[in-house]
Amino acid sequence: RDPYVSHAMALLHKRVGDCWTMGALAKEVGLSRSALAERFCKLIGMPPMQYLASWRIHVAAHELVNSHKSILQVAQEVGYESEASFTRAFKRLMSAPPATWRRSRI
C-alpha cells in the first residue's frame, strides 16, 4: 500500500544478511528515519529493525530445516556476527536454541 514501506521490506527480504541500520534503510528508500519508522509501524505493526530481527530468524529457521549448513554459517548468512548472539535471538523468538530446534524438526 505504501511504496516506501514496500521498498524497505523488499530490501530487507532481498538483503537479509546486510548490516542494516535505520539510517541506511531510510536513505535507501528516500525518507527520513522517523518518517520511515512511522509509516512502517502504521502498516506492519512494528518498527523496521524489529521486523528485520524477526525476518532473520524466520529465514534462519527455514535454512536450519532445509540445509545441512552449520549454525554459525546460517547465523552469518542472516546477518549475525557471532553464533552466540544468533543463538540468543533465535531462542528469544523460537523458545529453543537453534540446535535443539533443528533436531526437533528433522
Secondary structure as GFF3:
##gff-version 3
##sequence-region A 1 106
A	DSSP	alpha_helix	3	14	.	.	.	ID=ss1
A	DSSP	alpha_helix	22	29	.	.	.	ID=ss2
A	DSSP	alpha_helix	33	44	.	.	.	ID=ss3
A	DSSP	alpha_helix	48	66	.	.	.	ID=ss4
A	DSSP	alpha_helix	71	77	.	.	.	ID=ss5
A	DSSP	alpha_helix	83	94	.	.	.	ID=ss6
A	DSSP	alpha_helix	98	105	.	.	.	ID=ss7
###
